[in-house]
Amino acid sequence: MSGFLYHVRIAVCMLLAGLTIPVASAGLAADAPEALKERQTQLMKAVEKVRGAVVGVSDGMGFGSGVVVTGDGIVLTASHVVDQQRRFGSRRRGGDRPITITFPDGSEYRASLLGKNADADAAVIRITEPWRNGPEFPHAEMGKTSETKVGQWCFAMGHPGGYRQERQAPLRYGRVLSVGSRTVVSDCAILLGDSGGPLFDMEGRVIGIHSMITSLIIENRHVAIDCYHNDWDRLIAGDRWGRLRANDSDLIESGFFGVHLKWRDFIPEVDKVFPGTPAEKAGIQVGDVLMKIQGMPIADRLDLGTTLDLLEEDQTVQVTLRRKDAETIVDLTTGDDASDVEEEAPAEEKADQEREREIMEQLSENRRIGKFEKRTEEEMNLYGPIAETHRNDVVAIRDGGLLLCLGTVMSADGYVLTKASEIEGAIDPEVILPKGGRFKAKELGRDVAFDLVLLKIEATNLQATQFQKNPAQLGQLAFLQDARGRASIPTVVSVEAHAMESSKKAFLGIVQDRDANGVRIKKVIPGGAAERNGLKEDDVVLSIGGNDVHDPAQLVERIQQYRPFDKVAVRYMRGDQIRTIELVLTPKFTNENPLLPLYNDLELMGQFASVHSAGFPRAMQIDADVYPTKVGGPLLNIDGEALGIVIARADRYPTFVIPADSVLTVYEQLKADAAKKPAAPATDEKK
């Protein structure tokens, strides 16, 4: 699978017009802080400058991303995107496999692979055709790692899932968390297919190339741009060397070096020095912070492991430490990389346990926020006044005290929109206002395609959400609120509103398995056509629309012949009885290609990603890692206007938002439909 971001394993396996617009009460406008205004302007300007240089990279066997950095067509990418030897076993007869470069407008150009430094996961490609629209290719400027600082703002682009003409190259923004000589780490969330794409500074200069990820949203590894600067002549000449390391070597804890490290915010502090090891002999002490080896800064665990793996046994190296706020350098002579150190439990086992604890903490909804992340308290304070002014735009929806999701206040007299599938099956849903009022929620109607439900509560003088009149733009800063209306997650418009391809695909809503008589239902997916019409686990589907099905692939083929909302007859067997029902198919509302198992694991369904996470007729993307219980509220811009309603988290980072114009259309339609319904007959309590 060329171009897929590697799943990194470090100690443990990780993955890699004409609408009524609700208006807020008078006096609710909040001035956006100048810092946010300036950052948004800078970001949008930089994105516009470089977006034409962000390309798709494919060798016909897989896909990735890249960035053009010269007018004559030199493209930077990651070495594993073009690692044809890894996929084919050896060099193809007759040379490298042809590479295709795809520009944002869909135009394709032939290209050839030049050099690779696999140790750093760096590669260079040359486009072999001239630019058809002028004298030179659109290209971005290369920055310098030496000028890249921890905490600075940055943004990522690429083509996750491969180039798609109907979708822009998604924008992700965040901050630099760590800088090494070989690696830059950021909290700009990236995905499969982003590999080889660019990390930019806020001036639009390339400071990294997307390389690897883990399951943690803050661990996004990029090849430091100086890896290209330092080896430019060799790379352009076609030299290829090194090997990619996707695992920590564990050499730091072996007899090769001899310390155990405690990592916090990507800073490694020595918390144990093993006796008789090179580290002890060199005078390294508990409490020392490991800063550099041979003058090379260390970015993270894997960067450290690679640095050590490139050293020889019995090699004397300079180790730079921070000791009691002062820098010191010691000479260390490496030992035998096969020797073990003495401790109560094997080093690898302890490291696995520690890393697993860290992962579980970071995967929780209330994870600790690192000191340089885009979600620091200092940063969220910038959004605080805006959120406070609009804190009553959002409500919490609970059932028996359990938080189901958030909701968006649409009118002063108690109309609320929220995510329909999250309140499916609720026994006694209540709407909780930020200021503490509790109201029983009455459901008035649902829009299945957008997964929105209109609720009514008996309340007055609510604060109606004010929606932005113009479409949201790529690069607009925005934020999500929590159940109390406080700013909780800063984000950016990653992809402008567009029709989702999955909205055109019909969906039965089952997880299937083989059966001798047809296709056995392994699981019925909540909200799907199967569940809505009473199909159950272990039912065996025999035919679709009168056509027999014999295996899962054939069932998929039969369903693909229909469109969403088509009626279709399903013949099935339950026990020893054969039955037929007619049901209405839904759009394909589950994520087809999730990055990590936790986003589509049947036992974790709905915990990390929304079950209904795709298939929306129109949606835009943001880069927030929002949990399913926190969707349904408004996405506010830095002026306090809603860009839409946050509707679903689909994967490691893509969260979808129903845009404002679609929200208002659905709202008016559901209100109109509810008004046409006859009133429920009065209940005679004496009977």
GUNU-341296 format. One record per residue (C-alpha): residue in three letters; y, x, z. Coordinates in pm, whole numbers, padded with zeros to 5 digits, always signed. Layout:
BEGIN
alaYXZ ...
//
This chain:
BEGIN
met+00000+00000+00000 ser+00274+00226-00125 gly+00615+00183+00025 phe+00499+00002+00338 leu+00661+00126+00655 tyr+00397+00293+00862 his+00290+00141+01190 val+00352+00424+01433 arg+00097+00493+01705 ile+00242+00690+01991 ala-00014+00709+02271 val-00122+00348+02209 cys-00158+00152+01887 met+00176+00001+01790 leu+00282-00182+01516 leu+00386-00016+01284 ala+03213-03076-00008 gly+03314-03428+00101 leu+03160-03409+00447 thr+03307-03499+00781 ile+03332-03178+00979 pro+03310-03214+01358 val+03623-03066+01508 ala+03644-02905+01849 ser+03886-03040+02102 ala+04247-02924+02080 gly+04318-02587+02233 leu+03966-02448+02190 ala+04052-02177+01939 ala+03971-01828+02066 asp+04129-01522+01914 ala+03869-01272+01803 pro+03913-00929+01968 glu+04078-00677+01738 ala+03779-00443+01780 leu+03547-00705+01628 lys+03791-00794+01350 glu+03829-00430+01253 arg+03454-00366+01267 gln+03380-00671+01051 thr+03639-00566+00793 gln+03504-00212+00788 leu+03144-00328+00757 met+03210-00574+00475 lys+03411-00313+00285 ala+03138-00051+00322 val+02861-00293+00219 glu+03050-00394-00093 lys+03093-00026-00184 val+02727+00074-00154 arg+02515-00236-00222 gly+02484-00155-00593 ala+02313+00175-00508 val+02034+00022-00295 val+01727-00005-00518 gly+01365-00109-00520 val+01102+00160-00580 ser+00758+00083-00724 asp+00477+00281-00882 gly+00285-00032-00983 met+00055-00008-00682 gly+00306-00081-00408 phe+00674-00109-00334 gly+00947+00038-00122 ser+01318+00103-00133 gly+01556+00383-00216 val+01921+00472-00262 val+02091+00637-00559 val+02306+00930-00442 thr+02429+01088-00768 gly+02585+00952-01084 asp+02307+01103-01295 gly+02037+00906-01113 ile+01893+01102-00819 val+01725+00862-00575 leu+01633+00935-00213 thr+01329+00763-00066 ala+01056+00823+00192 ser+00762+01044+00098 his+00503+00781+00193 val+00657+00539-00060 val+00547+00773-00337 asp+00240+00922-00170 gln+00012+00871-00466 gln-00239+01130-00349 arg-00290+00932-00029 arg-00365+00617-00228 phe-00559+00764-00518 gly-00740+01044-00335 ser-00612+01321-00562 arg-00348+01389-00824 arg-00385+01151-01119 arg-00507+01309-01437 gly-00208+01358-01663 gly+00051+01372-01383 asp+00218+01136-01142 arg+00206+00761-01182 pro+00526+00625-01348 ile+00787+00496-01107 thr+01013+00196-01165 ile+01358+00171-01006 thr+01499-00182-00978 phe+01872-00237-00928 pro+02024-00540-00751 asp+02082-00722-01081 gly+01710-00695-01163 ser+01748-00426-01428 glu+01464-00174-01430 tyr+01465+00197-01511 arg+01187+00451-01554 ala+01186+00738-01308 ser+00978+01038-01208 leu+00895+01194-00874 leu+01052+01533-00801 gly+00994+01695-00461 lys+00860+01585-00123 asn+00881+01714+00230 ala+00608+01510+00395 asp+00670+01677+00732 ala+00999+01487+00741 asp+00883+01192+00525 ala+01147+01280+00263 ala+01118+01250-00116 val+01346+01269-00420 ile+01314+01077-00749 arg+01502+01118-01077 ile+01580+00820-01303 thr+01486+00928-01655 glu+01693+00674-01849 pro+02074+00660-01879 trp+02272+00389-01699 arg+02325+00102-01942 asn+02649-00027-01795 gly+02875+00277-01798 pro+02892+00654-01774 glu+02707+00689-01442 phe+02480+00509-01200 pro+02628+00333-00898 his+02566+00568-00608 ala+02640+00629-00242 glu+02774+00939-00073 met+02545+01145+00148 gly+02668+01199+00504 lys+02566+01469+00751 thr+02333+01455+01049 ser+02557+01706+01228 glu+02834+01444+01220 thr+02610+01156+01332 lys+02662+01067+01697 val+02458+00863+01942 gly+02622+00524+01997 gln+02805+00508+01665 trp+02780+00189+01459 cys+02570+00189+01145 phe+02396-00048+00905 ala+02070-00057+00713 met+01978-00203+00376 gly+01657-00220+00176 his+01411-00458+00013 pro+01165-00578+00281 gly+00863-00741+00121 gly+00967-00588-00213 tyr+01260-00651-00447 arg+01343-01022-00497 gln+01607-01123-00747 glu+01683-01450-00565 arg+01759-01263-00241 gln+02012-00992-00165 ala+01901-00667-00012 pro+01919-00776+00353 leu+02182-00616+00572 arg+02101-00512+00929 tyr+02358-00362+01163 gly+02344-00182+01493 arg+02393+00154+01658 val+02250+00502+01646 leu+02028+00546+01952 ser+01908+00903+01908 val+01966+01195+01671 gly+01727+01481+01600 ser+01715+01751+01335 arg+01445+01557+01151 thr+01490+01198+01271 val+01760+00942+01347 val+01668+00637+01557 ser+01866+00312+01543 asp+01841-00051+01648 cys+01898-00166+01289 ala+01573-00359+01252 ile+01370-00271+00942 leu+01049-00405+00791 leu+00767-00334+00548 gly+00917-00261+00208 asp+01236-00122+00363 ser+01072+00222+00361 gly+01289+00465+00169 gly+01599+00249+00199 pro+01926+00381+00338 leu+02083+00386+00683 phe+02462+00406+00641 asp+02748+00494+00870 met+03042+00255+00876 glu+03211+00446+00594 gly+02916+00377+00365 arg+02770+00728+00379 val+02393+00770+00387 ile+02290+00917+00723 gly+01919+00838+00710 ile+01628+00706+00504 his+01399+00441+00658 ser+01070+00589+00761 met+00866+00433+01042 ile+00876+00165+01309 thr+00689+00048+01617 ser+00653-00301+01758 leu+00973-00249+01958 ile+01291-00376+01796 ile+01486-00067+01904 glu+01247+00186+01753 asn+01351+00220+01391 arg+01301+00574+01264 his+01497+00716+00973 val+01468+01054+00802 ala+01780+01250+00901 ile+01995+01308+00593 asp+02014+01682+00663 cys+01644+01703+00575 tyr+01759+01643+00217 his+02065+01870+00238 asn+01869+02161+00384 asp+01588+02147+00125 trp+01788+02014-00171 asp+01708+02296-00414 arg+01335+02282-00337 leu+01325+01902-00365 ile+01513+01897-00696 ala+01284+02173-00825 gly+00980+01957-00753 asp+00829+02141-00456 arg+00595+01933-00243 trp+00480+02037+00103 gly+00381+01924+00449 arg+00192+01622+00577 leu+00310+01296+00728 arg+00236+01245+01096 ala+00223+00887+01215 asn+00077+00972+01557 asp+00210+01165+01851 ser+00018+01493+01871 asp+00003+01484+02255 leu+00066+01861+02246 ile+00344+01834+02503 glu+00088+01744+02773 ser-00182+01989+02665 gly-00223+02355+02741 phe-00012+02420+02433 phe+00307+02332+02626 gly+00221+02176+02962 val+00458+01904+03087 his+00457+01529+03130 leu+00775+01354+03016 lys+00943+01037+03132 trp+01140+00880+02845 arg+01445+00660+02898 asp+01691+00571+02622 phe+01517+00833+02404 ile+01592+01108+02657 pro+01282+01303+02773 glu+01292+01416+03135 val+01022+01639+03281 asp+00851+01464+03571 lys+00552+01696+03599 val+00482+02060+03514 phe+00113+02141+03490 pro+00002+02458+03669 gly-00091+02763+03468 thr+00061+02629+03145 pro+00325+02785+02917 ala+00585+02548+03062 glu+00525+02668+03418 lys+00528+03031+03309 ala+00858+02974+03126 gly+01017+02832+03441 ile+01055+02472+03329 gln+01112+02246+03630 val+01071+01881+03723 gly+01399+01704+03646 asp+01479+01918+03342 val+01577+01724+03031 leu+01420+01855+02711 met+01698+01884+02454 lys+01595+02124+02175 ile+01306+02339+02057 gln+01402+02635+01839 gly+01753+02491+01823 met+01627+02159+01682 pro+01729+01842+01872 ile+01450+01597+01954 ala+01500+01230+01859 asp+01191+01060+02003 arg+00823+01102+02091 leu+00698+01134+01736 asp+00975+01375+01642 leu+00876+01591+01938 gly+00508+01572+01846 thr+00581+01677+01487 thr+00802+01966+01602 leu+00525+02099+01828 asp+00259+02048+01564 leu+00453+02272+01326 leu+00446+02560+01577 glu+00171+02819+01595 glu-00040+02910+01897 asp+00094+03209+02092 gln+00439+03166+01934 thr+00748+03238+02143 val+01013+02971+02105 gln+01345+02892+02266 val+01351+02567+02465 thr+01692+02423+02546 leu+01706+02222+02869 arg+01968+02030+03061 arg+01933+02118+03426 lys+02172+01966+03681 asp+02433+01889+03412 ala+02424+02245+03278 glu+02252+02369+02962 thr+01995+02644+02994 ile+01760+02813+02747 val+01416+02947+02835 asp+01164+03139+02626 leu+00824+02972+02610 thr+00511+03116+02452 thr+00283+02841+02331 gly-00077+02827+02445 asp-00406+02696+02309 asp-00364+02348+02162 ala-00729+02271+02241 ser-00704+02344+02614 asp-00672+02065+02870 val-00458+02050+03181 glu-00586+01962+03524 glu-00494+01619+03657 glu-00657+01315+03810 ala-00690+01122+03484 pro-00688+01244+03123 ala-00333+01291+02994 glu-00394+01067+02694 glu-00520+00783+02914 lys-00215+00803+03141 ala+00021+00820+02844 asp-00147+00515+02694 gln-00101+00316+03014 glu+00263+00417+03052 arg+00344+00341+02691 glu+00170+00005+02713 arg+00378-00090+03017 glu+00694+00011+02832 ile+00595-00196+02529 met+00521-00507+02735 glu+00856-00472+02912 gln+01042-00431+02586 leu+00861-00728+02427 ser+00966-00962+02706 glu+01258-01202+02659 asn+01445-01034+02943 arg+01394-00675+02840 arg+01616-00397+02967 ile+01897-00314+02725 gly+01948+00057+02657 lys+02289+00215+02718 phe+02368+00261+02347 glu+02226-00059+02195 lys+02438-00319+02020 arg+02359-00560+02307 thr+02512-00359+02592 glu+02719-00540+02854 glu+03029-00366+02726 glu+02967-00494+02374 met+02880-00847+02483 asn+03204-00860+02681 leu+03389-00850+02347 tyr+03224-01180+02257 gly+03270-01321+02607 pro+03606-01500+02561 ile+03487-01661+02236 ala+03165-01778+02398 glu+03349-01910+02703 thr+03580-02120+02487 his+03279-02264+02302 arg+03022-02261+02581 asn+02984-02641+02563 asp+02888-02633+02192 val+02532-02556+02297 val+02286-02740+02524 ala+01941-02671+02661 ile+01650-02903+02586 arg+01383-02912+02854 asp+01067-03106+02925 gly+00959-03116+03287 gly+01184-02820+03354 leu+01029-02612+03075 leu+01283-02482+02824 leu+01179-02599+02477 cys+01478-02480+02276 leu+01855-02506+02251 gly+02059-02775+02077 thr+02392-02804+01896 val+02647-03069+02002 met+02756-03256+01691 ser+02992-03518+01837 ala+03186-03605+02149 asp+02975-03920+02199 gly+02639-03752+02240 tyr+02480-03664+01906 val+02279-03340+01922 leu+02086-03156+01651 thr+01800-02924+01731 lys+01476-02779+01592 ala+01228-03063+01547 ser+00900-02870+01576 glu+00997-02715+01910 ile+01022-03057+02079 glu+00710-03193+01908 gly+00487-03344+02174 ala+00751-03336+02449 ile+00673-03601+02711 asp+01016-03662+02861 pro+01275-03438+02693 glu+01609-03393+02861 val+01935-03245+02736 ile+02099-03015+02991 leu+02468-02942+02951 pro+02601-02595+03036 lys+02816-02748+03309 gly+02506-02907+03465 gly+02478-03268+03344 arg+02128-03398+03260 phe+02060-03673+03006 lys+01747-03837+02864 ala+01718-03760+02493 lys+01653-04038+02244 glu+01519-03928+01906 leu+01692-04097+01611 gly+01532-03921+01314 arg+01392-03603+01164 asp+01435-03398+00849 val+01098-03234+00788 ala+01221-02990+00525 phe+01494-02841+00744 asp+01296-02896+01065 leu+01597-03065+01226 val+01588-03363+01462 leu+01883-03580+01566 leu+01897-03670+01935 lys+02133-03908+02115 ile+02233-03885+02478 glu+02447-04134+02672 ala+02737-03898+02728 thr+03104-03893+02635 asn+03378-03636+02606 leu+03138-03367+02487 gln+03266-03065+02297 ala+03173-03102+01933 thr+03085-02785+01745 gln+03341-02681+01487 phe+03183-02554+01165 gln+03322-02291+00930 lys+03437-02465+00613 asn+03361-02182+00371 pro+03012-02037+00312 ala+02914-01748+00539 gln+02955-01408+00378 leu+02732-01103+00381 gly+02849-00877+00661 gln+03017-01144+00875 leu+02972-01070+01243 ala+02830-01351+01453 phe+02656-01414+01784 leu+02407-01642+01954 gln+02453-01816+02288 asp+02211-01868+02574 ala+02140-02199+02748 arg+02457-02165+02954 gly+02673-02097+02651 arg+02716-01726+02722 ala+02709-01472+02440 ser+02357-01332+02429 ile+02281-01160+02097 pro+02530-01006+01849 thr+02420-01025+01488 val+02537-01021+01128 val+02488-01234+00818 ser+02206-01038+00655 val+02145-01259+00351 glu+02378-01535+00235 ala+02251-01893+00203 his+01985-01929-00064 ala+01686-02144-00156 met+01368-02009+00002 glu+01078-01962-00237 ser+00837-02097+00022 ser+01021-02431+00015 lys+00872-02488-00331 lys+00512-02429-00219 ala+00294-02713-00094 phe+00115-02666+00237 leu-00175-02842+00404 gly-00126-02673+00740 ile-00463-02529+00835 val-00625-02196+00906 gln-00948-02206+00712 asp-01292-02055+00720 arg-01596-02064+00494 asp-01860-02334+00529 ala-02175-02412+00335 asn-02037-02756+00240 gly-01674-02669+00172 val-01395-02524+00383 arg-01407-02550+00761 ile-01081-02597+00951 lys-01054-02312+01198 lys-00717-02423+01334 val-00476-02708+01264 ile-00120-02576+01253 pro+00130-02786+01449 gly+00363-02989+01227 gly+00152-02953+00914 ala+00024-03231+00691 ala-00326-03195+00835 glu-00211-03246+01194 arg+00023-03530+01102 asn-00269-03718+00948 gly-00536-03653+01208 leu-00743-03371+01064 lys-00903-03165+01340 glu-01063-02828+01404 asp-01418-02804+01267 asp-01357-03076+01006 val-01491-02959+00671 val-01269-03019+00368 leu-01483-03122+00071 ser-01227-03204-00198 ile-00854-03211-00270 gly-00722-03477-00507 gly-01075-03555-00622 asn-01157-03191-00702 asp-01429-03023-00497 val-01349-02714-00293 his-01616-02458-00216 asp-01427-02173-00054 pro-01085-02096+00101 ala-00945-01943-00218 gln-01032-02255-00414 leu-00865-02478-00154 val-00547-02272-00182 glu-00566-02301-00561 arg-00602-02680-00538 ile-00304-02715-00303 gln-00090-02492-00527 gln-00121-02752-00802 tyr+00100-02983-00596 arg+00460-02982-00478 pro+00590-03033-00126 phe+00597-03404-00029 asp+00337-03497-00293 lys+00068-03739-00178 val-00287-03612-00211 ala-00629-03750-00120 val-00834-03524+00108 arg-01206-03587+00142 tyr-01360-03427+00450 met-01662-03433+00676 arg-01644-03476+01053 gly-01981-03436+01217 asp-02219-03626+00988 gln-01954-03869+00858 ile-01761-03827+00533 arg-01409-03969+00521 thr-01109-03973+00289 ile-00741-03981+00384 glu-00420-03968+00183 leu-00156-03735+00322 val+00185-03598+00230 leu+00200-03223+00188 thr+00478-03023+00352 pro+00661-02713+00231 lys+00499-02381+00322 phe+00660-02345+00662 thr+00466-02051+00806 asn+00542-01686+00738 glu+00314-01556+00466 asn+00353-01184+00534 pro+00435-01111+00899 leu+00476-00748+00990 leu+00279-00725+01311 pro-00019-00921+01447 leu+00180-01060+01738 tyr+00391-01262+01491 asn+00096-01456+01348 asp-00180-01411+01606 leu-00336-01756+01656 glu-00336-01714+02033 leu+00029-01606+02034 met+00148-01865+01783 gly+00497-01981+01876 gln+00548-01715+02143 phe+00715-01435+01948 ala+00787-01612+01618 ser+00848-01978+01540 val+00551-02171+01400 his+00784-02344+01153 ser+00948-02026+01027 ala+00987-02071+00650 gly+01003-02332+00376 phe+01365-02432+00436 pro+01540-02563+00121 arg+01845-02352+00206 ala+01879-02085+00468 met+02054-01762+00543 gln+01918-01465+00731 ile+02049-01289+01038 asp+01903-00982+01208 ala+01866-01120+01563 asp+01540-01083+01756 val+01566-01435+01900 tyr+01266-01595+02071 pro+01143-01943+01965 thr+01270-02104+02286 lys+01623-01983+02204 val+01661-02141+01858 gly+01837-02471+01783 gly+02184-02365+01896 pro+02483-02280+01678 leu+02547-01940+01523 leu+02912-01869+01598 asn+03145-01639+01407 ile+03401-01422+01585 asp+03655-01708+01563 gly+03418-01946+01742 glu+03325-02153+01435 ala+02960-02227+01363 leu+02810-02073+01052 gly+02508-02300+01095 ile+02220-02376+01331 val+01972-02106+01429 ile+01641-02253+01317 ala+01357-01998+01335 arg+01247-01644+01398 ala+01001-01542+01131 asp+00911-01181+01195 arg+01018-00863+01368 tyr+01381-00933+01281 pro+01442-01206+01020 thr+01583-01510+01193 phe+01681-01799+00970 val+01988-02019+01002 ile+02045-02355+00835 pro+02394-02308+00682 ala+02683-02527+00791 asp+02705-02739+00476 ser+02334-02823+00490 val+02356-02898+00862 leu+02637-03145+00804 thr+02455-03311+00514 val+02140-03359+00723 tyr+02345-03480+01020 glu+02525-03750+00821 gln+02201-03860+00653 leu+02008-03887+00979 lys+02294-04083+01138 ala+02307-04318+00840 asp+01930-04368+00843 ala+01933-04437+01217 ala+02206-04698+01174 lys+01989-04886+00922 lys+01693-04912+01159 pro+01653-05246+01335 ala+01719-05240+01707 ala+01411-05225+01926 pro+01317-05566+02072 ala+01412-05622+02432 thr+01131-05576+02683 asp+01035-05876+02894 glu+00951-05706+03223 lys+00807-06027+03371 lys+00513-06029+03133 
//
